[in-house]
């Protein structure tokens, strides 16, 4: 019998498998092509790097705010704004308190910037109140942005070990980049906007966006209107009625973004300090006031016109009658409420005046000032999250304003504080951080607010530059004052430099160096030192600046400032000469305990060949004698020994100080009298 075998099956893959393979190929092949294209674009560094921080070119151990980070939020990148360049260590050191600041134009310090901003007032106060701490205060604020930018920056900030984050934002919610009524928009759906923002990190997405922008520009269909400055270019829709659909979109956008920001920091247990918002209520007329339908409210126009006429003639009683009648006919006119506020203030009814002013602000159709609803949102959200604290800047401004109504005495325009306003703002944040123990107790070494106002290194150029910027702003839309710049006179050196800074775009540090040289040549040493202190706040990692300030302080016989700045310079870049300067000054100030550290360093790094052993021996002896004297303040022989020891190392001031203490207890002491004679 023969065996039969079954031939191998020639049946191919099933139709289902073929369809599956084709489907996978249809999906995977395009994805692979896109991936390869993305890698290709990255290899050739196409487009922008939108990372929040980049390596600092001056020192690879530091990071700095990426100047291109803002471009992610602007559809027209030629009007994207840039912020500060404040460096911080890649690896956070143990003795460092790191604070990030997030927000918009007020937060970056417009119109002064640099040392006019609240965070610089805060920085100066912190480094003097806590001289043994290292503070990194990094301001990531930008002009013309809003809570979308703050939220996206916050998502990266959490990864850089902040000890606290400070936020002031809300005024740009309608017209800032991606705002509800901005030309720089990606729609009104938050989820879609945030998704598109995440896609913009891809080089491929940037290629598509740039290609689309080139096509638009070639056909003259750019979203930007011809002419105008950035403020005007950002506004897509000027008229936004109170409680309208567009108004509510801005409110929802602000509330949801701020909620997400606070939730993000709360989950990471990072202390968050969020300020409420201030604006000029009393001294700024509403930009846009909506009028009622003349058919429905025919009497409004007549009564309002009569009210304005009477107000101009200072006929206040008639003006009040007409404006109240107008308000009864139509209560939603911003300017009518503003006039009623002015009238109530003139009559001394300031509580009523404030209500009218706030209503006028909320009804203003051009929404450059945040509505009161935003402050209510911030207050509610801060109560919702642990470790999130409301900073009541609003109350602080009201306490310092005439009749508790914020106006021109603390602001320079519609929303931006003046120098005193920024100082007040810094004070509220400072006290909040102390209250919630971001910084430790000062043990009596605190710098008071009054001392801050006296010592903060302000200079005339920065102050004038702020004034010039505001006047230039008021010449343009929406103020449209053609004579705004008429008061500007360019006569003094400070006025000339301020003019160059604002209108000729000369770099700020170059202007400061020019100002420093001018003061130095004029032998105005205190003003020269203030300029160097301003530069040191801008460049806190520069040891040479601190050394120069220390030297000037020595010439000014300001011992405390001398050792403060030499110590900061020494901590960044220790040298024998700095150590010698420090221990000599500490000994002169009768602080041998502080001097001994620097004596030891000088001995270990003695590049001069000086014999410092006797100095160390005498210093150690004085330290022991002072401890002995503290146990018995009637011990005259100990005082004499201290005086002799100071005299032995050439410290005449110390010898005289303790000889006088001896003579106070024993007026005829011959040794003390001899020491006084020898150390005159």
C-alpha positions as CSV (number, residue, x, y, z in Angstrom):
1,X,0.0,0.0,0.0
2,X,1.2,3.5,-0.8
3,X,1.0,6.4,1.7
4,X,-0.8,9.6,0.8
5,X,0.5,12.9,2.1
6,X,-1.3,16.2,2.4
7,X,0.4,18.9,0.3
8,X,1.3,22.1,2.1
9,X,-1.4,24.7,2.1
10,X,-0.9,27.5,-0.4
11,X,-3.6,29.7,1.3
12,X,-2.2,33.3,1.9
13,X,-3.0,35.8,4.7
14,X,-6.6,36.3,5.5
15,X,-8.4,39.4,4.2
16,X,-8.7,40.7,7.8
17,X,-4.9,40.6,8.3
18,X,-4.3,42.4,5.0
19,X,-6.7,45.2,6.0
20,X,-5.0,45.4,9.4
21,X,-1.5,45.6,7.9
22,X,-2.6,48.2,5.4
23,X,-4.3,50.2,8.2
24,X,-1.2,50.1,10.3
25,X,0.9,51.2,7.4
26,X,-1.4,54.0,6.5
27,X,-1.0,55.3,10.1
28,X,2.6,54.5,10.9
29,X,4.2,55.6,7.6
30,X,3.0,59.2,7.9
31,X,3.9,59.3,11.6
32,X,7.4,58.0,10.8
33,X,7.8,60.6,8.1
34,X,6.6,63.3,10.5
35,X,9.0,62.0,13.1
36,X,11.9,62.0,10.7
37,X,11.0,65.5,9.6
38,X,10.9,66.7,13.2
39,X,14.3,65.2,13.9
40,X,15.7,66.8,10.7
41,X,14.4,70.2,11.7
42,X,15.9,69.8,15.2
43,X,19.2,68.7,13.9
44,X,19.4,71.9,11.8
45,X,18.1,74.1,14.7
46,X,15.1,75.3,12.8
47,X,12.6,77.7,14.5
48,X,12.7,78.8,18.1
49,X,13.5,77.1,21.4
50,X,10.5,77.9,23.7
51,X,12.0,76.5,26.9
52,X,11.5,78.9,29.8
53,X,15.3,78.9,30.6
54,X,18.5,78.5,28.7
55,X,22.1,78.3,29.7
56,X,23.6,81.6,30.5
57,X,26.3,82.5,28.0
58,X,28.5,84.2,30.6
59,X,28.7,81.2,32.9
60,X,27.5,77.6,32.1
61,X,26.7,77.1,35.8
62,X,23.8,79.6,35.5
63,X,20.4,79.6,33.8
64,X,18.6,82.7,32.4
65,X,15.1,83.5,31.1
66,X,14.9,82.5,27.5
67,X,14.3,85.7,25.4
68,X,12.4,83.7,22.8
69,X,10.0,82.1,25.4
70,X,7.4,84.8,24.8
71,X,7.1,84.1,21.1
72,X,5.1,81.0,21.9
73,X,2.1,83.2,22.9
74,X,2.0,85.7,20.0
75,X,0.5,84.8,16.6
76,X,2.5,87.8,15.2
77,X,5.9,87.2,16.6
78,X,7.3,90.6,15.6
79,X,5.4,92.2,18.4
80,X,6.3,89.5,21.0
81,X,7.8,91.1,24.2
82,X,11.0,90.3,26.1
83,X,11.6,90.3,29.8
84,X,14.5,90.5,32.3
85,X,17.8,88.6,32.2
86,X,18.2,87.5,35.8
87,X,20.5,84.5,36.2
88,X,20.3,81.8,38.8
89,X,22.4,78.7,39.6
90,X,21.6,75.5,37.8
91,X,22.2,73.7,41.0
92,X,20.5,75.4,43.9
93,X,22.8,76.0,46.8
94,X,21.9,75.1,50.4
95,X,21.8,78.7,51.7
96,X,19.7,80.0,48.8
97,X,16.1,81.2,48.9
98,X,14.8,81.1,45.3
99,X,11.8,83.2,44.4
100,X,10.1,83.4,41.0
101,X,7.9,86.3,40.0
102,X,5.2,85.9,37.3
103,X,2.9,88.4,35.7
104,X,2.6,91.3,33.2
105,X,3.6,94.9,32.8
106,X,3.0,96.0,36.4
107,X,4.9,93.0,37.6
108,X,7.9,93.8,35.5
109,X,7.8,97.4,36.8
110,X,6.5,99.6,33.9
111,X,7.3,102.4,33.3
112,X,10.5,102.3,35.3
113,X,11.6,98.6,34.9
114,X,14.9,97.7,36.5
115,X,15.0,99.1,40.1
116,X,11.6,100.7,39.9
117,X,9.9,97.3,39.9
118,X,8.4,95.9,43.1
119,X,10.6,92.8,43.0
120,X,13.8,95.0,43.0
121,X,12.5,96.9,46.1
122,X,11.9,93.5,47.6
123,X,15.3,92.2,46.6
124,X,17.1,95.1,48.1
125,X,15.2,94.8,51.4
126,X,15.7,91.0,51.6
127,X,19.5,91.1,51.0
128,X,20.0,93.7,53.7
129,X,17.6,92.2,56.2
130,X,19.2,88.7,55.7
131,X,22.8,89.4,54.8
132,X,23.8,85.8,55.5
133,X,21.2,84.4,53.0
134,X,21.6,84.2,49.3
135,X,18.5,85.3,47.4
136,X,17.7,84.4,43.8
137,X,14.7,86.5,42.7
138,X,13.9,85.8,39.1
139,X,11.2,87.9,37.4
140,X,9.6,86.1,34.5
141,X,7.0,88.8,33.8
142,X,6.3,90.2,30.3
143,X,4.4,93.2,29.0
144,X,1.3,92.4,26.9
145,X,0.6,88.9,28.3
146,X,-1.9,87.5,30.7
147,X,-2.9,84.3,32.6
148,X,-2.2,82.0,29.7
149,X,1.5,82.9,29.8
150,X,1.6,82.8,33.6
151,X,0.1,79.3,33.5
152,X,2.5,78.0,30.9
153,X,5.5,79.5,32.7
154,X,4.2,78.0,36.0
155,X,4.3,74.5,34.6
156,X,8.0,74.8,34.1
157,X,8.8,76.9,37.2
158,X,7.7,74.1,39.5
159,X,10.7,72.0,38.4
160,X,13.3,74.5,39.6
161,X,12.9,74.2,43.3
162,X,11.2,77.6,44.2
163,X,10.9,78.5,47.8
164,X,8.1,80.8,46.8
165,X,6.3,82.1,43.7
166,X,4.8,85.7,43.5
167,X,2.1,86.5,41.0
168,X,0.4,89.8,40.0
169,X,-1.8,89.4,36.9
170,X,-5.3,90.3,35.6
171,X,-5.3,93.6,33.8
172,X,-4.4,92.1,30.4
173,X,-7.0,89.4,30.3
174,X,-8.9,90.8,27.4
175,X,-6.2,92.3,25.2
176,X,-3.0,90.5,26.2
177,X,-1.6,87.7,24.1
178,X,-4.3,85.0,23.6
179,X,-6.8,87.2,25.5
180,X,-10.6,87.2,24.9
181,X,-10.5,90.3,22.6
182,X,-6.9,90.3,21.5
183,X,-5.5,90.3,17.9
184,X,-3.1,87.6,19.2
185,X,-5.7,84.9,19.5
186,X,-6.1,81.2,19.0
187,X,-9.8,81.1,19.7
188,X,-11.8,81.1,22.9
189,X,-11.6,77.5,24.0
190,X,-9.0,77.1,26.7
191,X,-8.4,73.4,26.0
192,X,-7.8,74.0,22.3
193,X,-5.5,77.0,23.1
194,X,-3.4,75.0,25.6
195,X,-3.2,72.1,23.1
196,X,-2.0,74.4,20.4
197,X,0.5,76.0,22.8
198,X,1.9,72.5,23.5
199,X,2.2,71.7,19.8
200,X,4.2,74.9,19.3
201,X,7.1,73.3,21.0
202,X,7.4,71.0,18.0
203,X,9.6,72.3,15.1
204,X,7.2,70.8,12.6
205,X,4.4,72.9,14.0
206,X,6.6,76.0,13.9
207,X,7.3,75.2,10.2
208,X,3.6,75.0,9.4
209,X,2.8,78.2,11.4
210,X,5.6,80.1,9.7
211,X,4.6,78.9,6.3
212,X,1.0,80.0,6.9
213,X,2.2,83.4,8.2
214,X,4.3,83.9,5.1
215,X,1.3,83.2,2.9
216,X,-0.8,85.7,4.9
217,X,1.8,88.4,4.7
218,X,2.4,87.9,1.0
219,X,-1.3,88.6,0.4
220,X,-1.3,91.5,2.9
221,X,-3.7,89.8,5.3
222,X,-1.6,90.0,8.5
223,X,-3.7,90.3,11.6
224,X,-1.9,93.5,12.6
225,X,-3.3,96.9,11.7
226,X,-1.0,99.3,10.0
227,X,0.6,101.9,12.3
228,X,0.0,102.2,16.0
229,X,2.1,100.9,18.9
230,X,1.9,97.6,20.6
231,X,-0.9,98.6,22.9
232,X,-3.2,99.4,20.0
233,X,-2.0,96.5,17.9
234,X,-3.1,94.1,20.6
235,X,-6.7,95.2,20.6
236,X,-9.0,93.4,18.3
237,X,-12.3,94.7,19.7
238,X,-12.4,97.9,21.7
239,X,-16.0,97.9,22.9
240,X,-16.7,95.2,25.4
241,X,-20.0,95.9,27.3
242,X,-20.1,94.8,31.0
243,X,-21.5,91.3,31.4
244,X,-21.6,90.8,27.6
245,X,-20.6,87.4,26.1
246,X,-17.1,88.6,25.3
247,X,-16.8,90.0,28.8
248,X,-17.8,86.7,30.3
249,X,-15.3,84.8,28.1
250,X,-12.5,87.0,29.7
251,X,-13.8,86.3,33.2
252,X,-14.0,82.5,32.6
253,X,-10.5,82.5,31.0
254,X,-9.1,84.3,34.0
255,X,-10.9,82.2,36.6
256,X,-10.0,78.9,35.0
257,X,-6.4,79.7,34.3
258,X,-5.8,81.0,37.8
259,X,-7.5,78.0,39.3
260,X,-5.2,75.7,37.4
261,X,-2.1,77.7,38.4
262,X,-3.0,77.6,42.1
263,X,-3.9,73.9,41.9
264,X,-0.5,73.2,40.2
265,X,1.5,74.9,43.0
266,X,-0.7,73.4,45.7
267,X,-0.1,69.9,44.6
268,X,3.7,70.5,44.7
269,X,3.5,72.2,48.1
270,X,5.1,75.4,46.8
271,X,4.1,78.6,48.7
272,X,2.3,80.8,46.3
273,X,1.6,84.5,46.9
274,X,-1.1,86.0,44.7
275,X,-1.8,89.7,44.8
276,X,-5.1,91.3,44.1
277,X,-5.3,94.1,41.6
278,X,-5.1,97.9,41.8
279,X,-6.0,100.6,39.2
280,X,-6.5,104.3,39.0
281,X,-10.1,104.8,40.0
282,X,-10.4,108.5,41.0
283,X,-8.3,110.3,38.4
284,X,-9.0,108.5,35.2
285,X,-12.1,109.0,33.1
286,X,-13.5,105.9,31.4
287,X,-12.1,105.4,27.9
288,X,-15.4,104.2,26.4
289,X,-18.9,104.9,27.7
290,X,-21.9,103.2,26.2
291,X,-25.0,105.4,25.6
292,X,-28.6,104.1,25.7
293,X,-30.9,103.9,22.7
294,X,-32.1,107.5,22.1
295,X,-35.6,106.2,21.4
296,X,-35.8,104.1,24.6
297,X,-34.2,106.8,26.8
298,X,-34.6,110.1,25.0
299,X,-33.9,112.2,28.1
300,X,-30.5,110.7,28.9
301,X,-28.5,112.7,26.2
302,X,-30.1,116.0,27.2
303,X,-29.6,115.6,30.9
304,X,-26.1,114.3,30.5
305,X,-25.1,117.3,28.3
306,X,-26.6,119.7,30.8
307,X,-24.7,117.9,33.7
308,X,-21.4,118.2,31.9
309,X,-22.0,121.9,31.2
310,X,-22.9,122.6,34.8
311,X,-19.8,120.5,36.0
312,X,-17.5,122.6,33.8
313,X,-18.9,125.8,35.3
314,X,-18.5,124.3,38.8
315,X,-22.2,124.5,39.4
316,X,-22.1,121.3,41.4
317,X,-25.7,121.3,42.6
318,X,-27.1,121.5,39.1
319,X,-24.5,119.0,37.8
320,X,-25.6,116.5,40.5
321,X,-29.3,116.9,39.6
322,X,-28.7,116.3,35.9
323,X,-26.3,113.4,36.3
324,X,-28.5,111.7,38.8
325,X,-31.4,112.1,36.4
326,X,-29.2,110.6,33.7
327,X,-28.3,107.7,35.9
328,X,-32.0,107.0,36.6
329,X,-32.7,106.9,32.9
330,X,-29.7,104.7,32.1
331,X,-27.4,103.4,34.9
332,X,-24.8,101.7,32.7
333,X,-23.0,104.8,31.3
334,X,-19.5,104.7,32.7
335,X,-18.8,108.5,32.4
336,X,-22.0,109.4,34.2
337,X,-21.0,107.2,37.1
338,X,-17.5,108.8,37.1
339,X,-19.0,112.3,37.3
340,X,-21.2,111.3,40.1
341,X,-18.1,109.9,41.9
342,X,-16.4,113.2,41.4
343,X,-19.3,115.1,42.8
344,X,-19.7,112.9,45.8
345,X,-15.9,113.4,46.5
346,X,-16.2,117.1,46.3
347,X,-19.1,116.9,48.8
348,X,-17.0,114.9,51.2
349,X,-19.0,111.7,50.8
350,X,-16.0,109.5,49.9
351,X,-17.6,106.1,50.6
352,X,-20.3,107.0,48.0
353,X,-17.6,108.4,45.6
354,X,-15.7,105.1,45.8
355,X,-18.8,103.1,44.8
356,X,-19.4,105.3,41.8
357,X,-15.7,105.2,40.7
358,X,-15.6,101.4,40.9
359,X,-18.8,101.1,38.9
360,X,-17.5,103.5,36.3
361,X,-14.3,101.4,36.0
362,X,-16.3,98.2,35.6
363,X,-18.6,99.8,32.9
364,X,-15.6,101.2,30.9
365,X,-16.0,99.5,27.5
366,X,-12.2,99.6,26.8
367,X,-11.0,97.0,29.2
368,X,-7.5,98.0,30.2
369,X,-8.4,97.9,33.8
370,X,-9.5,94.6,35.4
371,X,-13.1,94.5,36.7
372,X,-13.7,94.1,40.4
373,X,-15.0,90.6,39.7
374,X,-11.3,89.6,39.2
375,X,-10.4,90.5,42.7
376,X,-13.4,88.5,44.0
377,X,-12.2,85.5,41.9
378,X,-8.7,85.8,43.4
379,X,-9.9,86.0,46.9
380,X,-12.1,82.9,46.5
381,X,-9.4,80.8,44.8
382,X,-6.8,81.7,47.4
383,X,-9.1,80.4,50.1
384,X,-9.6,77.2,48.2
385,X,-5.9,76.1,48.1
386,X,-3.5,75.5,51.0
387,X,-0.2,77.3,50.8
388,X,-1.7,79.8,48.5
389,X,-1.9,83.3,50.1
390,X,-3.8,86.4,49.0
391,X,-1.5,89.5,49.1
392,X,-3.8,92.4,49.8
393,X,-2.0,95.1,47.7
394,X,-5.4,96.7,47.1
395,X,-5.8,97.4,50.9
396,X,-2.3,98.8,51.2
397,X,-2.8,101.2,48.3
398,X,-6.1,102.4,49.8
399,X,-4.5,102.9,53.2
400,X,-2.0,105.2,51.5
401,X,-4.4,107.0,49.1
402,X,-6.3,110.2,49.7
403,X,-9.6,109.2,51.3
404,X,-8.8,105.6,50.6
405,X,-9.5,106.0,46.9
406,X,-6.7,105.1,44.5
407,X,-5.7,107.8,42.1
408,X,-2.8,109.8,40.6
409,X,-0.9,110.0,44.0
410,X,0.1,106.3,43.6
411,X,-0.3,105.5,39.9
412,X,1.1,107.0,36.7
413,X,-1.6,106.0,34.3
414,X,-4.6,103.6,34.3
415,X,-3.0,100.6,36.1
416,X,0.7,101.1,36.7
417,X,2.0,102.3,40.2
418,X,4.5,105.1,40.6
419,X,7.7,104.5,42.6
420,X,6.0,104.9,45.9
421,X,3.3,102.5,44.7
422,X,5.9,99.9,43.8
423,X,7.6,100.3,47.1
424,X,4.2,99.7,48.9
425,X,3.6,96.7,46.7
426,X,7.0,95.2,47.7
427,X,6.2,95.8,51.4
428,X,3.0,93.8,51.2
429,X,4.7,90.8,49.6
430,X,7.6,91.1,52.1
431,X,5.3,91.1,55.1
432,X,3.3,88.1,53.6
433,X,6.5,86.1,53.1
434,X,7.5,86.8,56.7
435,X,4.1,85.9,58.0
436,X,4.1,82.5,56.3
437,X,7.8,81.9,57.1
438,X,9.3,81.8,53.6
439,X,12.0,83.9,55.2
440,X,13.0,83.4,58.9
441,X,12.5,85.9,61.7
442,X,15.0,88.7,61.5
443,X,15.9,88.8,65.2
444,X,15.7,92.6,65.3
445,X,17.8,93.2,62.2
446,X,14.9,93.9,60.0
447,X,14.9,96.8,57.5
448,X,11.8,98.9,58.1
449,X,9.7,100.3,55.3
450,X,10.8,103.8,56.2
451,X,14.5,102.7,56.0
452,X,13.8,101.0,52.6
453,X,12.4,104.3,51.2
454,X,15.5,106.1,52.4
455,X,18.1,103.6,51.3
456,X,16.8,102.1,48.1
457,X,19.2,103.1,45.3
458,X,16.9,105.3,43.2
459,X,18.4,107.7,40.7
460,X,17.1,110.6,38.7
461,X,17.6,109.0,35.3
462,X,15.4,106.0,36.1
463,X,12.7,108.3,37.6
464,X,12.8,110.6,34.6
465,X,12.7,107.7,32.2
466,X,9.5,106.5,33.8
467,X,7.9,109.9,33.4
468,X,9.0,110.1,29.8
469,X,7.6,106.7,29.0
470,X,4.2,107.6,30.5
471,X,4.0,110.9,28.7
472,X,4.9,109.2,25.5
473,X,2.1,106.7,26.2
474,X,-0.4,109.4,26.8
475,X,0.4,111.0,23.5
476,X,-0.9,107.9,21.8
477,X,-4.1,105.9,21.8
478,X,-6.2,105.6,23.9
479,X,-5.2,108.8,25.7
480,X,-4.5,110.8,22.5
481,X,-3.1,113.8,24.2
482,X,-1.1,115.6,21.5
483,X,0.6,117.9,24.1
484,X,1.6,115.1,26.5
485,X,5.3,115.5,25.8
486,X,5.3,119.3,25.9
487,X,6.6,119.5,29.5
488,X,9.8,117.5,28.6
489,X,12.9,119.7,28.9
490,X,16.3,118.2,28.1
491,X,18.8,120.4,29.9
492,X,20.6,118.5,32.7
493,X,22.9,115.4,32.4
494,X,20.2,113.2,34.0
495,X,17.5,114.5,31.6
496,X,19.8,113.9,28.6
497,X,20.5,110.3,29.7
498,X,16.9,109.6,30.4
499,X,15.9,110.8,27.0
500,X,18.5,108.6,25.4
501,X,17.3,105.6,27.4
502,X,13.6,106.0,26.4
503,X,13.7,107.5,22.9
504,X,17.0,106.4,21.5
505,X,17.0,102.8,22.9
506,X,20.4,103.1,24.5
507,X,21.0,100.1,26.8
508,X,20.2,100.7,30.4
509,X,23.5,99.4,31.8
510,X,25.4,101.7,29.4
511,X,23.3,104.7,30.6
512,X,24.1,103.7,34.2
513,X,27.8,103.5,33.5
514,X,27.7,107.0,31.9
515,X,25.8,108.3,34.9
516,X,28.3,106.7,37.3
517,X,31.2,108.3,35.5
518,X,29.5,111.7,35.6
519,X,28.8,111.5,39.3
520,X,32.3,110.3,40.0
521,X,33.9,113.1,38.1
522,X,31.7,115.6,39.9
523,X,32.8,114.0,43.2
524,X,29.2,113.2,44.1
525,X,30.2,109.9,45.7
526,X,26.8,109.1,47.3
527,X,25.0,109.4,44.0
528,X,27.8,107.4,42.3
529,X,27.4,104.6,44.9
530,X,23.6,104.6,44.3
531,X,24.2,103.9,40.6
532,X,26.6,101.0,41.4
533,X,24.0,99.6,43.8
534,X,21.4,99.8,41.0
535,X,23.7,97.8,38.8
536,X,24.4,95.3,41.5
537,X,20.7,94.5,41.8
538,X,20.6,94.0,38.0
539,X,23.8,91.8,38.1
540,X,23.8,90.2,41.6
541,X,26.4,87.6,40.6
542,X,29.1,90.2,39.7
543,X,31.7,90.3,42.6
544,X,33.5,93.3,41.1
545,X,30.4,95.5,41.4
546,X,30.1,94.7,45.1
547,X,33.8,95.4,45.6
548,X,33.5,98.8,43.9
549,X,30.5,99.7,46.1
550,X,32.5,98.6,49.2
551,X,35.4,100.9,48.2
552,X,33.1,103.9,47.7
553,X,31.4,103.2,51.0
554,X,34.8,103.3,52.6
555,X,35.4,106.7,51.1
556,X,32.0,107.8,52.4
557,X,33.0,106.4,55.9
558,X,29.9,104.1,55.8
559,X,31.4,101.2,57.7
560,X,28.2,99.0,57.7
561,X,27.9,99.3,53.9
562,X,31.6,98.8,53.4
563,X,31.6,95.4,55.2
564,X,28.2,94.4,53.7
565,X,29.3,94.8,50.1
566,X,32.9,93.5,50.6
567,X,31.4,90.4,52.3
568,X,29.1,89.8,49.3
569,X,32.0,90.2,46.9
570,X,34.1,87.8,49.1
571,X,31.4,85.2,49.1
572,X,31.3,85.2,45.3
573,X,35.0,85.4,44.7
574,X,37.2,85.3,47.8
575,X,40.7,86.9,47.7
576,X,43.4,87.8,50.3
577,X,42.9,91.5,49.7
578,X,39.1,91.3,50.3
579,X,39.7,89.3,53.5
580,X,42.2,91.8,54.8
581,X,39.8,94.7,54.0
582,X,37.0,92.9,55.8
583,X,38.9,92.0,59.0
584,X,40.4,95.5,59.2
585,X,37.0,97.1,59.0
586,X,35.4,94.6,61.4
587,X,38.1,95.3,63.9
588,X,37.6,99.0,63.4
589,X,33.9,98.5,64.1
590,X,34.7,96.6,67.4
591,X,33.4,93.3,65.9
592,X,36.3,90.9,66.6
593,X,34.1,87.8,66.3
594,X,33.2,88.7,62.7
595,X,36.8,89.6,61.9
596,X,38.4,86.2,63.0
597,X,37.0,84.3,60.0
598,X,38.6,86.6,57.5
599,X,41.9,86.7,59.5
600,X,42.0,82.9,59.3
601,X,41.4,83.1,55.5
602,X,44.1,85.8,55.1
603,X,46.6,83.7,57.0
604,X,45.8,80.6,54.9
605,X,46.0,82.6,51.6
606,X,48.7,85.0,52.5
607,X,50.0,86.4,49.2
608,X,51.6,89.5,50.8
609,X,54.1,88.0,53.3
610,X,52.5,90.0,56.1
611,X,52.9,88.5,59.6
612,X,49.3,88.3,60.7
613,X,49.8,86.0,63.7
614,X,50.0,88.9,66.2
615,X,46.7,90.3,64.8
616,X,45.0,86.9,65.3
617,X,46.4,86.6,68.8
618,X,45.3,90.0,69.8
619,X,41.9,89.5,68.2
620,X,41.3,86.2,70.1
621,X,42.4,87.9,73.3
622,X,39.9,90.7,72.8
623,X,37.1,88.2,72.1
624,X,37.9,86.5,75.4
625,X,38.2,89.8,77.3
626,X,34.9,91.1,75.9
627,X,33.1,87.9,77.1
628,X,34.7,88.4,80.5
629,X,33.5,92.0,80.5
630,X,29.9,91.0,79.7
631,X,29.9,88.9,82.8
632,X,31.0,91.8,84.9
633,X,30.5,95.3,83.4
634,X,32.2,97.0,86.4
635,X,35.6,95.3,85.7
636,X,37.8,98.3,84.9
637,X,41.0,96.3,84.5
638,X,39.4,94.2,81.7
639,X,38.4,97.4,79.9
640,X,42.0,98.6,80.1
641,X,43.2,95.3,78.7
642,X,40.8,95.6,75.8
643,X,41.9,99.2,75.1
644,X,45.5,98.2,75.2
645,X,44.9,95.2,72.8
646,X,43.2,97.5,70.3
647,X,46.0,100.0,70.6
648,X,48.5,97.1,70.0
649,X,47.1,96.3,66.6
650,X,46.7,99.9,65.5
651,X,42.9,100.3,66.1
652,X,42.9,103.8,67.5
653,X,39.1,104.0,67.4
654,X,38.8,100.8,69.5
655,X,41.5,102.0,72.0
656,X,39.7,105.4,72.4
657,X,36.3,103.8,72.8
658,X,37.4,101.5,75.7
659,X,39.6,104.1,77.3
660,X,36.6,106.4,77.5
661,X,34.6,103.6,79.1
662,X,37.3,103.3,81.7
663,X,37.3,107.1,82.4
664,X,33.5,107.0,82.8
665,X,34.0,104.6,85.7
666,X,37.3,106.1,86.9
667,X,37.8,109.7,85.6
668,X,41.4,110.0,86.9
669,X,42.7,106.7,85.5
670,X,46.2,107.5,84.3
671,X,46.6,104.5,81.9
672,X,43.3,105.4,80.2
673,X,44.3,109.1,79.9
674,X,47.6,108.0,78.4
675,X,45.9,105.7,75.9
676,X,43.7,108.6,74.8
677,X,46.7,110.8,74.3
678,X,48.5,108.1,72.3
679,X,45.6,107.4,70.0
680,X,44.5,110.9,69.2
